[in-house]
Amino acid sequence: MSSNNQIRNRTLKELTIKDNFMFAAVMFNPDNCSRLVEMVLHIPVDRVVVDVEKSIVYHPEYHGIRLDVYAKDENNTRYSIEMQVRTTPVEKRSRYYHSQIDMDLLLKGAPYEQLPDVYVIFICDYDPFGERKYCYTVDSVNRETQKSYEDGNHTLFLNTVGENKDDVAPELARFLDFVHADLASSTDDFGDAYVKQLQASVKDVKASREMEGRFMVLEEMLRQEHRDGYEEGRQDGRIEGLQEGRLQFIREMIMDQLKKLGDPSSDIQYLLNEEKNLELLKSYYRIAQESVSLEEFEHKLKE
């Protein structure tokens, strides 16, 4: 393989929050995620539930991995939040995200009239529209009447290099300054409590051996995407490897949740390691989140 097709191995300690993996890892903390939503949308949020499985997925349409944060709040409002560092058009990408969220809800039986509000939020480390604004909000409008078209879809583009600080909340500007910072300055004091909380979370992620292992798996998956040879046989094998990576990622998240309740038995560990059904593992993760003890978790598995 030529050097042009190789990607330098990155380490977890090199990452800042603008890296997709680090951003997702930090936002898996519900408090971090809910405070971000409150800050951006200026709405109170009691709690959010972050769907880990939907936050790391393989997208054949984009020929790669999408690593964003997918969550819902107590009002069933859905949020898809993605860090965007490449200066590529994101308008069609936001449309795709909205359609995928709606399709997922409809397939689960939700009627059209009960589809919840959906917010797709891009945090861009560049100015996506060139107007030097920290935030661009896109909602549907009836062109003839100039009245809002309430279809429940909302898209926001945050810009880390905005210049209109007088028009946005100071905490949002400080957060975006933190996102834009390079590795050396990312640990500076930004004079903001939420940024300090995120800095502590980044530090915890970098100190976690489990997160380091997951990052190494993801890096290998990304390297595979850049290798030559996309003929059908190799492509099938690549997707199979990505699927196994997703299975292992969810297994580890289930174990993390169960360890908060005690010491999982060898039977539980064997069950998780042997399970190859992605949908079942997703249900196990939801059960683990809802259980208050290991006994309750095992009991619900038998129901």
Protein Blocks (a to p, Z undefined) as FASTA:
>chain_A
ZZklpccdddfklpcfklmklmmmmmmpmklmmmmmmmmnopacfbdcddfklmoccdfk
lopaddddddddfkopacdddddfbdcdfklmmmmmmmmmmmmmmmnopafklpccdddd
dddfbdfkonopabdcdddddfklopacdehpacddddfkbcblmlpcfklmmmmmmmmp
cfklmmpcehiaklmmmmmmmmmmmmpmklmmmmmmmmmmmmmmmpghiafklmmmmmmm
mmmmmmmmmmmmmmmmmmmnmccdfklmmmmmmpmbfklmmmmmmmmmmpcbfklmmmmm
mZZ
